[in-house]
Amino acid sequence: MTQIDSTTLNQWYVIQSSAALTPSQPRKTRLLGRDILAVRQEDGQATAWEVSTKGEQGQALPVRECYDYVWTTLGEPDGDIFSMPEFYEDGRRMVVCGIATVQTSPGRIIENFLDMSHFPFVHTDVLGAEPDTEVNNYKVNLRKDVNELWATECGFYQPKAMASATEGIEVDYQYRVANPFAAILYKTCPDRADAMDLVGILPQPLDETNCDIHYFMLVFDDVNSDQELIQFQQGILMQDRVILENQRPRELPLQRGAEITIRADAASIQYRRWIKEMGVGFGTL
């Protein structure tokens, strides 16, 4: 069994949406190379435990239900799940967009999420379009009080920034990496000048180079149905999936100079440095 570093081990991971885990629909899955089973008991409580190679019930795992998801851990996290106060704001809709299985490491997924330079070429006429391909300078800040990585002042022109957008707009982006394997994008809300929509990505590492990606939208949108929002976000993720599964190596290199970088990669460079300093070895080189 792969040796798992303590930082990776002691994280909370999403393993299923709360709505999808029912007494009649348990979820057998994997986390960090280990087989686990999540079950909704008849009294409504969500439970999880490790499963042996023979299918026998093993160690019970801690479980939390938060933000319409079921979370667990194989270790002993220092704190609770990251704070997301927007979830509780009146008028916002939490839209759970499903699960996508991708053959890559969790670090590659987070890094791709932070990358704006691919928008015009991968998400053409939606998140970007030629000739507007330049990524403007932005700020990257490690907030040591909460140990989170933020990229701010990330402006980018997008033909269709969200499902509710009716025309192209200059979008203000803020990226938040709340822990090594969880990231949230805050972006201009087309319907409200005083608010930002959220898009979250929560990789569940099945093993070092295979992940289930859980993703959500937390939006102000009175126009589109949940299914329309899900289809919009699934379309974007399926385009990213092709890129992710063709990257080699699948593990995320952490050594300096391992891959060519440009100015637009400032968030990626800082992300690699940050997780290396925390001792993350799982899914990395």
Secondary structure, 3 states (H helix, E strand, C coil): CCCCCHHHHCCCEEEEECCCCECCECEEEEECCEEEEEEECCCCCEEEEEECCCCCEEEECCEEEECCEEEECCCCCCCCCCCCHHHHCCCCEEEEEEEEEECCCHHHHHHHHHCCCCHHHHCECCCEECCECCCCCCEEEEECCCCEEEEEEEEEEECCCCCCCCCCEEEEEEEEEEECCEEEEEEEECCEEEEEEEEEEEEEEEECCEEEEEEEEEECCCCCCHHHHHHHHHHHHHHHHHHHHHCCCCCECCCCCCCCCCHHHHHHHHHHHHHHHCCCCCCEC
